[in-house]
Amino acid sequence: MEKSGPRHWLLAAFFALFVLFLYGPTVTIFILSFQGPDGGLTFPMRGVSLHWFANLFEPQMVGDFAGSFQRSIALALLVMGLTVLIALGAGLAFRRKFFGATVLFYLTIAGLIVPSILISLGIGLMFNVVGFQPDWYTSALGAHLTWTLPFGVLIMFAVFNRFDRRLEEAARDLGASPWQSLRFVVLPLIAPSLVGVGLFGFSLSYDEFARTILASGVDNTLPLEIAAMTTNVTTPVLYALGSLTTMFSLGLVVAVTLVVLAMRRRQRSAA
Amino acid sequence: MPAAPQGAAATAGGRGRMRAPRSALAPLLPYLQSIALWLVMGIFLLIPIATIVIVSFWDDQDYALVPAFIFDNYRDALGSWVTWSTYLQTIEHAVIVWVFTLSIGFTVAYFLSFHVRSSLWQMVLFQICAIPFLTSNIIRMISWIPFLGRNGLANQALMDMGITDHPLEFLLYSPFAVILAYVHLYALFMVVPIFNTMMRIERSLIEAARDAGAGPIAVLRHVVIPLSLPGISIGTIFVVTLVMGDFITVQMMSGGQSASVGLMMKNEIGLLQYPEAAAHAVVLLLTVLMMVWAILRVVDIRKEL
């Protein structure tokens, strides 16, 4: 490929525009969340202040920001742990042929294809028919897992497809029990990927809206709370909340990336 | 939880040799490891979908579900022109969004995989394209307000340039805003799979094509595009199913000027008309599955996994 002709620069410019398109709006509300107390939802900035961030933590604010934030964190942690464990188990299972493997695989992929509102409605109806009370830690938890597990399982597929089985055979030849070879050979090698699966589980659950809406029961998660706010809040406090939760997500991605890079580096220096 | 640790211990027997006594468990191992996945996908995907199918034949009286076997819900759902026009509009959205996300996604992935030299930069730029996937869609939609609103940046810029002398109302809360938000939210679902397939294209194939006299366009048309088809179809499945099932984007961005099947269902659910909503859900599911099937008929993506 030519690397410097006009075509190259045209493509580079297109890419730059795409990144601007992806991030421009988010950066804009980040700036606007520092509006002065008299500022509105659009430019110009009327002063610079932390007024709207402070406003977020005042009790008179519409809705229940603190409670929904805590619930979303707890739910995301739960989803993260379960996603890592279940995807790891399934990843190990799929390395061999077993009865029903194909059905299970397609069922898992179906979790990505079936529209979210159907999963939400279906779980809501199921709880209704059986007479159970939907709650964020039961019905919403299950709804989130149908979204995070397909990603987790696909990542484990990719990981084990590239995994060098000779390492396990070597461990076995040296007298390691299968448990020891899993614990001391396989798990350390795939640990960075497991951290990645955990990040996916956490983030996708933390931001999930469509699958939660009919399955959350009486208590809102944070995305439900934010969606409700958009209809009745017309001040930059909306942006302050948006900026905070986006910074939280981005901070998490950066932190996890650093952890994974450190793990890889340690592996390489050990090897 | 899958019994991974105990399960792994049981593999011992699989290899024979010293740990023969435990071999009876070895054939059961994959079942123990995958049982949790079965349970979750069964209880929270399969049974809920079955419930929807069953309830779509039920009756509702005084906001309560009454078990029955009636076809009224389907007759009501499919017999009204509102449904048909809503379906047409949803499919139209899907097609428009598909064209935009595919053009953008292909171009971005092509630049990343064939025009970025250093593999470090390749990964950094790729991550930049993928990270918004891990942030909130709702907030990404809200973030268009300062741009498209009546006093937003777009209107100010247009007025400063003298293109218009009054703010354009159609930018926010309009069909235009819906399409823009969809493309903004879902373009990365194209970039990621297409980039993945493009990275696997043997670079020697492209050199061979050029040695054989192919120009850049011919290389693109006869080598890059055919070999990127699996990624393109995975991206297409994502974008099409996401748009077909959407309700929140249309609700937040259209200002009531657009409809979608998902929003129609959600409104029925708001009125506690569950059997009607369930009938729509079944029709929507069949439509989406047919679209996915059609895409898979064109491209076999299994070898991508």
Boltz contact constraints between the chains, C-beta under 6 A:
constraints:
  - contact:
      token1: [A, 1]
      token2: [B, 114]
      max_distance: 6.0
  - contact:
      token1: [A, 8]
      token2: [B, 115]
      max_distance: 6.0
  - contact:
      token1: [A, 11]
      token2: [B, 111]
      max_distance: 6.0
  - contact:
      token1: [A, 11]
      token2: [B, 115]
      max_distance: 6.0
  - contact:
      token1: [A, 14]
      token2: [B, 107]
      max_distance: 6.0
  - contact:
      token1: [A, 15]
      token2: [B, 108]
      max_distance: 6.0
  - contact:
      token1: [A, 15]
      token2: [B, 111]
      max_distance: 6.0
  - contact:
      token1: [A, 18]
      token2: [B, 108]
      max_distance: 6.0
  - contact:
      token1: [A, 22]
      token2: [B, 132]
      max_distance: 6.0
  - contact:
      token1: [A, 25]
      token2: [B, 143]
      max_distance: 6.0
  - contact:
      token1: [A, 25]
      token2: [B, 144]
      max_distance: 6.0
  - contact:
      token1: [A, 26]
      token2: [B, 143]
      max_distance: 6.0
  - contact:
      token1: [A, 28]
      token2: [B, 146]
      max_distance: 6.0
  - contact:
      token1: [A, 29]
      token2: [B, 143]
      max_distance: 6.0
  - contact:
      token1: [A, 32]
      token2: [B, 146]
      max_distance: 6.0
  - contact:
      token1: [A, 41]
      token2: [B, 145]
      max_distance: 6.0
  - contact:
      token1: [A, 42]
      token2: [B, 146]
      max_distance: 6.0
  - contact:
      token1: [A, 42]
      token2: [B, 149]
      max_distance: 6.0
  - contact:
      token1: [A, 42]
      token2: [B, 151]
      max_distance: 6.0
  - contact:
      token1: [A, 42]
      token2: [B, 152]
      max_distance: 6.0
  - contact:
      token1: [A, 85]
      token2: [B, 1]
      max_distance: 6.0
  - contact:
      token1: [A, 86]
      token2: [B, 36]
      max_distance: 6.0
  - contact:
      token1: [A, 86]
      token2: [B, 37]
      max_distance: 6.0
  - contact:
      token1: [A, 89]
      token2: [B, 2]
      max_distance: 6.0
  - contact:
      token1: [A, 89]
      token2: [B, 4]
      max_distance: 6.0
  - contact:
      token1: [A, 89]
      token2: [B, 33]
      max_distance: 6.0
  - contact:
      token1: [A, 89]
      token2: [B, 36]
      max_distance: 6.0
  - contact:
      token1: [A, 90]
      token2: [B, 34]
      max_distance: 6.0
  - contact:
      token1: [A, 90]
      token2: [B, 37]
      max_distance: 6.0
  - contact:
      token1: [A, 92]
      token2: [B, 33]
      max_distance: 6.0
  - contact:
      token1: [A, 93]
      token2: [B, 30]
      max_distance: 6.0
  - contact:
      token1: [A, 93]
      token2: [B, 33]
      max_distance: 6.0
  - contact:
      token1: [A, 93]
      token2: [B, 34]
      max_distance: 6.0
  - contact:
      token1: [A, 96]
      token2: [B, 30]
      max_distance: 6.0
  - contact:
      token1: [A, 98]
      token2: [B, 30]
      max_distance: 6.0
  - contact:
      token1: [A, 107]
      token2: [B, 41]
      max_distance: 6.0
  - contact:
      token1: [A, 108]
      token2: [B, 41]
      max_distance: 6.0
  - contact:
      token1: [A, 111]
      token2: [B, 45]
      max_distance: 6.0
  - contact:
      token1: [A, 113]
      token2: [B, 241]
      max_distance: 6.0
  - contact:
      token1: [A, 113]
      token2: [B, 292]
      max_distance: 6.0
  - contact:
      token1: [A, 115]
      token2: [B, 245]
      max_distance: 6.0
  - contact:
      token1: [A, 116]
      token2: [B, 245]
      max_distance: 6.0
  - contact:
      token1: [A, 117]
      token2: [B, 245]
      max_distance: 6.0
  - contact:
      token1: [A, 117]
      token2: [B, 247]
      max_distance: 6.0
  - contact:
      token1: [A, 117]
      token2: [B, 262]
      max_distance: 6.0
  - contact:
      token1: [A, 118]
      token2: [B, 281]
      max_distance: 6.0
  - contact:
      token1: [A, 118]
      token2: [B, 285]
      max_distance: 6.0
  - contact:
      token1: [A, 121]
      token2: [B, 281]
      max_distance: 6.0
  - contact:
      token1: [A, 122]
      token2: [B, 48]
      max_distance: 6.0
  - contact:
      token1: [A, 122]
      token2: [B, 49]
      max_distance: 6.0
  - contact:
      token1: [A, 122]
      token2: [B, 51]
      max_distance: 6.0
  - contact:
      token1: [A, 122]
      token2: [B, 52]
      max_distance: 6.0
  - contact:
      token1: [A, 123]
      token2: [B, 48]
      max_distance: 6.0
  - contact:
      token1: [A, 125]
      token2: [B, 51]
      max_distance: 6.0
  - contact:
      token1: [A, 125]
      token2: [B, 55]
      max_distance: 6.0
  - contact:
      token1: [A, 126]
      token2: [B, 47]
      max_distance: 6.0
  - contact:
      token1: [A, 126]
      token2: [B, 48]
      max_distance: 6.0
  - contact:
      token1: [A, 126]
      token2: [B, 51]
      max_distance: 6.0
  - contact:
      token1: [A, 142]
      token2: [B, 44]
      max_distance: 6.0
  - contact:
      token1: [A, 145]
      token2: [B, 40]
      max_distance: 6.0
  - contact:
      token1: [A, 146]
      token2: [B, 44]
      max_distance: 6.0
  - contact:
      token1: [A, 146]
      token2: [B, 45]
      max_distance: 6.0
  - contact:
      token1: [A, 157]
      token2: [B, 305]
      max_distance: 6.0
  - contact:
      token1: [A, 178]
      token2: [B, 8]
      max_distance: 6.0
  - contact:
      token1: [A, 178]
      token2: [B, 9]
      max_distance: 6.0
  - contact:
      token1: [A, 178]
      token2: [B, 11]
      max_distance: 6.0
  - contact:
      token1: [A, 178]
      token2: [B, 12]
      max_distance: 6.0
  - contact:
      token1: [A, 179]
      token2: [B, 8]
      max_distance: 6.0
  - contact:
      token1: [A, 179]
      token2: [B, 9]
      max_distance: 6.0
  - contact:
      token1: [A, 182]
      token2: [B, 8]
      max_distance: 6.0
  - contact:
      token1: [A, 203]
      token2: [B, 134]
      max_distance: 6.0
  - contact:
      token1: [A, 207]
      token2: [B, 136]
      max_distance: 6.0
  - contact:
      token1: [A, 209]
      token2: [B, 138]
      max_distance: 6.0
  - contact:
      token1: [A, 223]
      token2: [B, 138]
      max_distance: 6.0
  - contact:
      token1: [A, 226]
      token2: [B, 138]
      max_distance: 6.0
  - contact:
      token1: [A, 227]
      token2: [B, 138]
      max_distance: 6.0
  - contact:
      token1: [A, 242]
      token2: [B, 139]
      max_distance: 6.0
  - contact:
      token1: [A, 242]
      token2: [B, 142]
      max_distance: 6.0
  - contact:
      token1: [A, 246]
      token2: [B, 135]
      max_distance: 6.0
  - contact:
      token1: [A, 246]
      token2: [B, 139]
      max_distance: 6.0
  - contact:
      token1: [A, 249]
      token2: [B, 134]
      max_distance: 6.0
  - contact:
      token1: [A, 249]
      token2: [B, 135]
      max_distance: 6.0
  - contact:
      token1: [A, 253]
      token2: [B, 131]
      max_distance: 6.0
  - contact:
      token1: [A, 253]
      token2: [B, 134]
      max_distance: 6.0
